[in-house]
Structure formats: structure tokens, C-alpha cells
Amino acid sequence: MLGVCVATPGSNVSVTWATEHTEDSLVDWKSALPSCWNLHKTSGKLFSGRKYGQYTMNQEVTKVSEKPPYDRSSSQDSLDELSMEDYWTELENIKKSSENRQDQEVVVVKEPDEGELEEEWLKEAGLSNLFGESAGDPQESMVFLSTLTRTQAAAVQKRVETVSQTLRKKNKQYQIPDVRDIFAQQTESKEKAPDGTESQSVRTNENKYQGKDDQASSLVVGEKELIPLVPEEAPASETDINLEVSFAEQAVNQKESSKEKPQKSRGDDAPLLNFRLPKDKTGTTKIGDLAPQDMKKVCHLALIELTALYDVLGVELKQQKAVKIKTKDSGLFCVPLTVLLEQDQRKVPGTRIPLIFQKLISRIEEGGLETEGLLRIPGAAIRIKNLCQELEAKFYEGTFNWESVKQHDAASLLKLFIRELPQPLLSVEYLKAFQAVQNLPTKRQQLQALNLLVILLPDANRDTLKALLEFLQRVIDNRDKNKMTTMNVAMVMAPNLFMCHALGLKCSEQREFVMAAGTANIMHLLIKYQKLLWTIPKFIVNQVRKQNTENHKKDKKAMKKLLKKMAYDREKYEKQDKSTNDADIPQGVIRVQAPHLSKVSMAIQLTEELKASDVLARFLSQESGIAQTLKKGEVFLYEIGGNIGERCLDEDTYMKDLYQLNPNAEWVIKSKPS
């Protein structure tokens, strides 16, 4: 067992890192800790011991001789050793570049009390009619609440009770329903998942995915544990991440199973896990695949699930209330994303990512992604300042000379653009929640939380973040030449995404060190697992399906009641309704339509192996006219109606399995909206 310990002078706080890995795996922290703390004029000490070590700094500090500065060589190992130093160097570059720039004015907002925060949370979760003047008839939320899992229900109940107590203290006479009554039957009967399976099968399914313990070696700061970055060359096994069972329920099941069978001690060298997206016969659902009305439900459920997960793991999750900042209403830098997109869409309709952002990435790529130190080496500060002014004046006029922009200057401008957004790219509301991911105990749970947070981001923020991460991955793909591994890129980019000066998020040196390790780890996960993070978990899609089914039943009852009152022939209505559902299609056959491409629909026999890609291929091979000119990737097969609003199917969806899940759906081929 080896360990590293550092502490700030004049404090009693110690920082301990213990690991079971070999001497080689310590290379990052050995080189990183002295470097980062030298920047903060502190001293560090390395040691090795049998179990773990701790070195406490009191008021009087014995200075340890500083290590000579590292010579940066072109070897990959040298760059990996200096990964943490890259973080602190980037931080220093940011501070220098911001010295001559005006700070945005922040309007201080009164800190809301707990009740107000919980009330805001209920509104964000789509449950505002559980309290206030509209609480008299909360039937609209009853269907929604009936689809929640045990942990989700507990999260809602906790917030409703807090709001109720606050309103009573304020002597407001609003009716507050006791949600314990709503979930009484669930607690009495066996717990069921959204798809109707009992908790025992849920646990069995979870155990299938859980595999070996995915806890990594820990960085301990005081009493807080962080999971450090793992050297990329370290051997790792792969496992599917479970998207079928509620993440919070998985956490509860893991806690319960660990009580029955205590986890192995850290002395057992469990292999480090990499997670992959599981294959789903009913199709993987990506962000952007669902209709807006269903995506809204997904966001409500994601917020409740995220809160439930943090509750189960004992991590505080408080949304930051949006602060009022005086911002520019035009220009490029220091302009809100929404304002930028509004002015960009006047030039290029349908634009979802700021044009300046796209152009800066394009300019960096034109210089070649094999340039050594790309993103790490800063551009000249004076040139950057002049380029900013010139871009503000000439970008939209189309007269700016991009040939004059050096590659490292373009990279610095890209990072500057991200930093100077009036509200962070990770959003004001969820920046603290992103930062809190570092406090979750396992890599699996960190990925689950990030998945939910990505879903919760506003569209403009999410689309821009996706474009950034895809670009960063392209940089990493050239790591053999540019010497920028995932770890290096994460260290350089973390300060740019997680520091928001406009929000006044200042912290002590010791806290800054914790944030450095934690946010770099989060950045690493965002880059490495972006495909997984932009997937909507199947259990949430199933909850949306269940909500839609229950709403259809309620609407159908209301319609029958209305028709009866209006003296219509009820029997005639039911006959028409039945014929609409059954249609004139033989059992085991679906009818595929393409109303914008062809006047003729196509009947397709379902088989065990038939995929969405096969349906598309058959349609494109048989059709003439417009459809004949289309290529793969230009049109998609959609599942419309039944228990879903609209869903774009991935090409590996098995049609028979999906048909059994949603037998009343229509199948339509069309292009994806821009």
C-alpha cells in the first residue's frame, strides 16, 4: 500500500491518498501533488507505508525542499506524469488572461430558504399542482406519481413535506396533499418496477450488471473521498451499465446486498471497470429521438431520479437559483447562448450551435489535430485580446481574416468563449450538481448521475457541450502525435467548464485542490463516455410509456362520458374505436408508411431477426421517385402513437420485440427534424 499526503501551511487539514496499486500507478499523483501545491506556495511529502499514511500540518510548518521543475519531454509517459500540473498551469493562464478583462456585474440575489428551493424543485419536476392555489384537484399529477419507483416517491414526499411545513409557518392556507397516502399501496405490496416486474427480479437483474465492485482507489481530503483518474494504460475489464432499473433503486439494492454479504476489503485487487452501452432489443433511445411532449416527461423524471439517487447516497443536491447578471444583447463573447443562437439563426436558420463556436473548432482542425500540446499551449495574451476585439467587429460582417489566426490562438479563443459565457455551459441551475458528482462513491454511480444531468441541461447548453466533447475526442484520437491523452485534455478543459466567476464561486486553496481532482475526473468521464451519457435510460422511457397509457385510459373514459352526455350512439363509437385499433392488418404484420416520400404503404411480416435497418433497406430498394434518391442516414423509421408520442428508432431495433411492447403504434419513415 502506498500513499501521498499534503496539507496547506497554517492549517490542521490533511490530505491523504491511499491506494492498492503498484508504484507505477502512483506516477500521476507523485508528480502532480508537488507541482500543484508549489503553485500555491505549499509543501508536500511522499511516503510509503503498510496501510496508509497521514501527514498533518499544524501552525508551524517544516518546509520540505522543493523538487526541481520537470523537463517536459515528448514522451507520452512524461505528459501523463504532468497531467495535474497541466490543470494548475491552465488555471494560471486563465488568471493572467482575465486580468485585463472587465468582470461582469453580478446582482446579488437573496438566498432562498429551504421551502422556496423545494417549491422550485417541485415546479421543475412538473408537480406544482401538488401545492399552492391549484392544489384543490391534483388529479393531473396522480397518474405521474403512480408510475414512480419507491425511491423516486420518497424524494417527492420529502420535498412536499418541506414545502407544506414552510407554507404552514407562513400561515398560507393552501391545501397540501399528504403524498404518503398516494404511495401507501406501494409500501404495503411488493415493490414493482415500471415494467411490472417485482423487486426480486429487479435485484436479480441488477446483480447481473453489478459484477465486481467498481470502486477505485481513493483520494481522501479530510473525511471526503474522491475517485482519482486512472492511468489510461491500466488494464480494465468491460461491463454493461444497467439502464433498465432505476439508478436509485440499484443503489438501495447494493446497500442491502452489502449488509447481507459484506464487500471485500480494499486489499482485494478488483480489476478497474470500463462501462459500455448495453444492447437493447427494443432499441436504444438517444436524446433527440423523442417528441417534445415525451422529452418534457423524461426531464421531470430525470430530476426526480437524480434527487432520489443523491438522497440514497447521502449527497446533498441543491439547485442554484439563477442569478441576475447584466449581459450584452449582441456580440460574440460574454453573450448568453440563447441570445447568440437567436442572432445566428437569423443568418443560418436552424442553427443549434453558435456559429463562432463552430468556426473556432473548424479553424483548430484546419491546422491539423496532430500539433503537439494542442489545447495545452496558450496563445499570446495580447494577440488573443486583439483578436477578440476584431472578431466582435468583423465576424458577422464576414470580413474577418481567419488566415491570420494561429492554431494555439484559436484554441485559446475557444476556451475563452466557454469561460466568458455569462452563465456556465453546464448551466447555473446544475453546475453545483455536476461538481457534486465527485462525491458519489463509485464510478458507476458517477456515470449514472452525469447521464441524468446531461438530460436536464437546456437544449442550447446540451448541444454545445456535445459539439465540444466530440471535438475533444477527435483531439484525443491523435494522441500519439499531439501527446494529449484523455487525462491531459480533461485536466486542461476542467477549469474552463467548472469555474464560473460570474457566480462568485470562490474557494479556499484546500477546497481548490479538491475541486481540481474532482472536476478533472468528471471532465474525463464526460469525454470518455459521451455516447452513453446522451442515452435516455430504458427505465425512464418505460415510465413515460406507462404515463401515456394511463393518460390514454383517463382520456378515453372522459370521452365516453362526454359522448353519453351528448346522446351519441355509444355502441357506434366503440365499434369505430375498435376498428381503428385493429385496422385491417393480419396478425404478425406491420404496415409501414412514408407519407412525405411515397403514396403507398408497405406491409412487412415480423420475424425474430427483423431490424429497423432491414425495414428501411427494403423501403429504399423498392421505391422510386424521391425515395430512390435518399441514402442511409437521411431517413429513419419512427414508432408513433400507442404508448409513446413519437420515437426515432435506432437501426438495431428488433421490430417484433418493439411491436410486443407497443402493439398500437404506427410505423412511419421520415427524415429527422433539424
N, C-alpha and C positions, 0 to 999 in steps of 0.2 A: 504493500500500500504506500502510495506516495501522496504528498500534499503540498499545497502552496498557501502561504498566509501573508497578507499585507494589511496595513492599517494606516489611517491618517494620523499625522503627528498631533499631539494635544488632545487626543480623543481616547475613549475607552473601548471603541468599537473595533472588533477584529473581523477579519475576512478570512475564512478557511475554505480551502478546496481539497476535497478528498476523492480519491479515485482508485479503482481496482485495476486500471490499465497499466501497461508496461511503461518503462521510462520513455520510450519513443512517443507514446501518445500524449505525453505531457508537454511536448515541444511548443505547442501554441501558447499555453499559459505561462510556461517558463520565460519565454521571450516577451510575452505580452505584458505581464504584470509590471516588471521593472520599467518598461518603456512608457506605459500609460501613466504610471504613478510618478515617473520623472517629470512628465509634463505638468503634473500637479504639485511638483516640488515635495514629493513624499519619498519614503524609502520602503523597500520591500525585502523580504527574506525568503529564500527557498530552503526547504528542509525535506528530509525523508524520515519516515517513522514506521512503526509496525502497523498501527491502526490509523491514526490521523494525528495531525499536529495543530497547535494553535499558538499564535504569537501575538500577545496583547500589547498595544501601545498605550502607555499612561501619559501623564502630563509631561514627564521628562523622557525624551526620546533619544536613544543611542543611534547616531547616524551610521548607516551602512554604506560602505564605499560603493559608488555608482559604477555600474558596468559600462565599459566603453561603448560608444554608439556602434550599431551594427552596420556593416558594409553591405549594401543591397547588391546582391549578385543576380545574374539572370536565371539562376536555377529555380525550379519550381519549389523545392523544399525551403529555400530561403524566403520566398514570398509567403509561403504558408506559415512559417515561423513568425513573420511580422504582421500577421493578419490583424491582431488587436492594435498594433501600432498604426496600421492604416486608419483605423477608426479615429484615434486621437489626432493623427495628422490632418484628417479630413475636418475634424472639429476645429482645429486651429485655423485651417484655411477658411472655414465658414466665418469664424470670428473676425478674421482680418478683412474678408470681403464685405462684411456688414458694417465695418467701422465708419465708412463714408456715406452710408445709405441711411435715409431717414426712416425712423421707426414708425410703424403705423400706429395711429392713435387708438387706444383701447378704451372703450367706455365701460367703466366698472358697473357690473350688474349685481344687485342684491342677491346674496346667496340664498337660494330657496330652502325652505325647511323640508324635512323628510316627507311629510304628507304631500307637498307640492310635487316633489320628484316622483313619488309613486303614482300620483294622479296623472302626471305627464306620461309615465310608463304605461298605464292602462290605456291612455288615448293612443299611444304608439302601437299597442298590441291590439287595437280595434275593439276595446272593451269599455269605451267611455260611457256607454248607456247602462253600465252597472252602478253608476253613481250620478249625483247631481240632479238637476230638474227633470232629466229624461229617464230617470231610474224607475218610473212607475210601471213600465211594461218592458222588461229586459228580454222579451222572447227572442229578439233578433240574435242575442248572444248565447242563448241557451243551446242552440244547435252547435255553435262553435265550441262551447265549453264541453259538450258531451263527447267530443272527439279527442279531448286532451288525454295525455298519459297521466299516470299517478303523480310524477314529479312536476309535470307542467301545471297540473291542477293545484299542487301545493304552492308553486311560485305565484300563481294568480291569487290564491286565497290569502297569502301573506301580504300582498300589495293592497288588496281590497280591504283587509282588516286595518292596515295602517291608515289608508285614506278615511275609512269610517271613523276611526278614533280621532283623527285630525279634524274632521268636519264636526264631530260632536263637541270637541273642545272649542271650536269657533262658533258653536251654537247655531250651526246651519241645519235646517230642518229637512234636509234631503233624505229620501229613503235609501238606505244601503242594504241590499240583499245579503244574507249570510251565505256565502258560496259553499260552506260546509254541507248545507242541505243539498246542493246540486250534486255533489260528489259522494253523498252518503252511500248510495248503492255500490259505487265502485269500491269503497273501502270494505264493505261487507262481503261482496262477492270476490271471486278470484280476479286478480288483475289481468286485463286483456290489452293486447297491443292494438293499434289502429286497424290492422287487417283481421282482427278477431282471434288471433292465436293467444293461448294462455301464457301467463308469466313463466311457467316452467319451460315451455318451448322457447320462449324468448331468451331465457337464461342459457338453454342448450345452444341456441343459435349464437348467442354472444360468446360462449366458451369456445365455439368453433373458430371465431375470429380472434379471440383474445390471445391465444397462443402463449408464448413465453412473455415474461414481464418485460415491458418496453421502457422501463426506467433506465435512464442513462446515468453516468457518473455525475455528481452534483457539485455545483459551485455554491458554497454557503456563505451568506453575508449576515452576520449576527445570527438570527434564527431563521433567516429566509433562504430557501433553496432555489437554485436556478439550474437549468439543464444547459451545459455548455455546448458549443458547436463540436461536432465530431469530425476528426480528420477525414477528408474525402477518400483517402486510400484505405481506410479501415474496412475490413470485411464486414458485410452486412447481409442478413437474410431478408427475404421479401415476404410480406403477408398482405392479404386483402384488408382494407379498412371496412368495418361494418357500417353500412349506410341503411340497413333495413330496420334496425332497432334504435329507438330514441337514445341519444348520447348520454343524457342524464340518467336514464334507466340502466344503461351499461355501467355507468359509474357506481350506481347503487348496487347492482349485481356484483360488481368487482369488490366492493367493500364487504358485502355479505359473504362472498366466497372466501375472501381473505381471512375472515373471522373463523370460518369453518376449517380452512386449510391455510395456516399462516404462510405468508410468502417466504420464499427462500431468502437467506441473508444476502447482503451485497457481495459476500465473498464468493458466491457462485457466479462464474463468468457467463452470464446470459448474452448471446450474440445481439448486437445492435440491430434494430429493425428498420427496414425501409417499408413504406406503405404504398400500395398500388390500388388503383380503382378496380372494384370487383366487376365481374361480368354479370349483367342482369338481363334475363331473357325477355322481360317486358320493356327493355330499353333504358339507357341512361338518360336522365333529364338534365340538360345544361341550363345555366342562367341564359335567358333569351328564348328558350324553347316554349315557354308557356304564354298564354294570353294574359293581358294586363290584369284582368279581374282575378285570375288564379294566382298571379305573381304577388298581388297585394295580400292574399291569404297566406302565401308562403312567407312573406316578410313578417306578418303578425305572428305566425307560428315559430319562425326563426328567433324572434326576440324573446318569446316565452321560453323556448327551448334553451337558448343561451343563458338566460337568467336562472333557469332550473339547474343547468349544469354547474354554473358558478355557485349556486346555493348548496348543491350536494357536496361540492368540493371545498366549501368553506372559504371561497374567494369573494371579496366584496366587488360588486359590479354596480357602479353608479354612473349614469349618463351625465355628460357635461352639458349644461344648458347653453345654447348658442349665445355667444357674447355679441354685443353690438359693436361693430368696427366700421369706422368711416372708410369706405373703399372708393376706388376710382370706378367710373361708369363707362370707361373706354380705355383702350391701350392694350398692352401685352403682359407686362409684369405687374404684380400686386393687384391683379384684377380677378374677381371671383370667377370660378369655372363656368357658372351659368351665364354670366354676362359675356364672357369670351365666346361661348358657343352660340349665343344669340347673334353676336356680330359676325361670327364665322359663317353661320347658316344663311345669312343674307348674301354672302359671296358664294358659298358652296352648300346648297340645300341638302339636308340630311346628314351633315357632319356631326359626328358623335365625339370626336376627339379634337381638342384645339389645334388649329392649323399651325401655329407657331411650334407647338409640341411635336407635331408630325414632321415639320421641316427640320427642326434641330436633330431629331433622330436620323432623318434621311441624310443630313449633312455629315453626321458622325460616321454613318455607314459608307458614305461615298469615299471617305478617307481610308477605308479598309478596317475591318474589325481585328486585324492581326497586330495592330500597333501595340507595342509593349507598354504596360501601365495605363491603358485606356480606362478612363473614369477616375483613376487614382491621381494621375499627374494633373495639377491645376493649370488653367490658362493664366496669362499675366493679368493682374488685377486692374491695371489702367486700361488695357485693351478691352477687358470684359465690360468695364464701366462705359467706355466709348461705344462699344457695340450695342449695349442696351439702349443708349440714347438714340443711336442711329436706327435701330430696329423699330423703336417706338414711332419714329418719324416716317420711315420709309416702307415698312413691311407691307401694310395694306395697299400702298400705292404701287407696289410691285417694282420699286426702283432700288431695293437693297441689293448690294453686290455680295452674294453668298460665296463667291470665289475667294473673297478676302478673309473669310472666317477659317482659322486654323482648326484642326480636329479637336485638340485639347480645349480650345476656347469654346467650341460648340458643346462639348461635354460639360464644361463649367456653366454655360448658359442654361443647359437642360436642368442641372441640379439647382441653379439659382431660381429658375422658373418654379420648380416644385416647392422650394423653401419659402418663396415670397408670395405664394397663394395666401390671400387674406384669411382663409380657413383651410386647415390641413387637408391634404389629399385623402387621408384616412378619415376625414370628417370631424367636426367639432364634437358631435354627439358621441362618437365611438372611438376617438383617439385613446382615451384612458382605458377603454375596454381592450383595445389592441395591445396596449402596454401591459395590461394585467394578464395577458396570455402567458407571459413568462412565469407567472406564479402557479400555473397549473402543473400538477406533479409528473405527468408523463407526456411523451411526445405525441402519443395517440390523442390524448385529450387536448393538447395544444392545437393539433390539426383540426379536430372537431370544432373547437371554438373559432378558429380562423375561418373555417368553412361557413359558419353561421354569420360571422361578422362581414365577410365579403358579400353575402346575400343581402345584408342590411344596409350596405353603402348606397347612397344616392346613385342613380344611373350614371351621371356625368363623372362622378368620382370613380365608380367601379370600372367604367370603360377606359378611362385614362390610366388607372392603375394597371389594368390588363395590358394595355399597349406598352407601358413601361416595363412590366415584368417579362413580356415576350421579347422586348429589345434586350433586356439584361441577359436573358437566356441565350440569345444569339451571340452576345459578347462572350459568355462563358463557353459556348461551343468552340470558340477559338482559343481556349486557354493554353494550349500547347505553344502558341506563338505569342499571345499578348500577356501571358503569365497571370491572368486574372481568373482565379477559381471562383466557385460559388461562394466560398468563405470570404475571399478578398472583396468581391463585389458587394456582398452583404455588409461587410464592415464599412465600406466606403459610402454605401447608399443609406444605411440606417439613420445616421444623424440628419440627413436631408428629409427623410419621411417622418421621423418621430419627434423632431424638435419644432415647436411652434411658438416663436417669440411673441406673436400677436396675442396668444392666450396667456402670456406671462407665466409659462410653466418653468420656473426656475427651481433649482435644487442644489443641495449641498454636494461637495466633492464625492463623499462616500456614496450618496444616492446616485450621482452621475456615473460612478463606476458600475453600480448595479444595473442602471439603465443601459449602459454600454453593452454589457454582456447579454442582457435580456433582449434588447431591441435588435441586436445583431443576429441573435438566434431566430427571432420572429421573421426578420428580413430573409434569412436563409431559408426558412420554411415556405415563405410566400413565393420565392423564386423557384425552389425545387419542386413544390407540389401544386403549382398553379392550375394544372389540369384538374386535379382532384378538388381544389378549393372552389372552382367555378361549376361544380356539380351540385344539384339540389338533391339532398338525401332522399332516398326512396320512402322512408317512413313519413317524411313531411308531405311528399306527393300523395301518399296513401291517405293521410289525414285530410288533404284538400279534396280528394275523391269522396271520402266519407261525408264531408261537409256538403258537397254538391249533391250527393244522393239524398241526404236528409232534407236539404232545401227544396229539391225537386218534389219530394213526398209532401212537404208542407204546402208548396205552391199548388200541387195537384189537388189536394184536399180543399184548398181555398177556392180553386177554380170550379170544382164540382159543386161546392156550396153556393157559389155565385150563380152558376148555371141553373141550379134548382130554384133559386130565388127568382130568377128571370123567366121561369116557366119553360125553359128549353127541354127538349126531349133528352133526358139523361141517358137513356139506352143508346140513342143515336150517337151521342158524344163519346160514350165508352167504346162503341163499335169502331168509330173513326180513330180513336186513340189507339186501339189495339192494332188496327190495320196499319197505322203509321209506324208503330214499333216493329211489327213483324215483317212488314213490306212483302214483296213477292220474291224472296230470296231463299233458295234451298238451304238446308242445314249444312254448316261447314263451308259455306261460300260467302265471301265478302264482295261488295260492289265498290269499285274504286272510281272516283270521279275526278275530272280535271276541268272544271267549268271555264277557266280562263285560257285553256290550251286546246281543249277538244270538246266537241258536242256529244261525243259518245262515251258512255261509262264502260267499265271493263269488269267482268265477273271473274273472280280468282278463287280457285279451290285452295282451302287452307290445308297445309301439311305440317308435320312436326318440324321440318327443316326450313320452311319458307321464311325468308327475312324481308325486312323493308327494302333492302337494296335489290332483292330479286323482283319485287313488285315494280320498283322504279325502272329497272332494266327492261322488264317486259313491256312496260308502257312506252318507253322511249324507242324501243326497237319496232313496235307495231304502228306507231302514229306517224302521220305525215303532216305537212304544213309547219306551223310554228313549233310544235313539239319536236319535230325532227331536227331542228337547228339547235336544240338545247343539249347541254352537256351535263355530265355527272357533277353535282355540287351546285348547280344553278336552280334546281327544283328539288323539293322534299315531299315526303309523304307525311300527312298530318292525321292525327286522331282528333276528331271534332265531335263534341256533344257526349251524351251519356253521362258519365260521372266526372267528366273533365270539360273545361271550356274549350281549350284548343291546345294541342301539344305537337311540336315538331319531333318526329321520330328519328333516332339515330339509325344508321344503316344496318346495325347488328341486332335490331329488334326482331324477335321471333313473333310473327304475326298471330299464330294460333294461341300462344300464351297471353298476348295482349288482348286478343278477342275475348278470351275467357274472363279476363279482368274487367273488360268494358264492352259487353256484347251489344249495347245500344249505340255505340259510336258510329259515326260516318267516317269514311276514309277518302281523303281529298289530297290530290297532288297539286302543289302550287309553289311559287317562289317565296323566299323568306322576306318579310318586310325589312327595309333598310333602317 
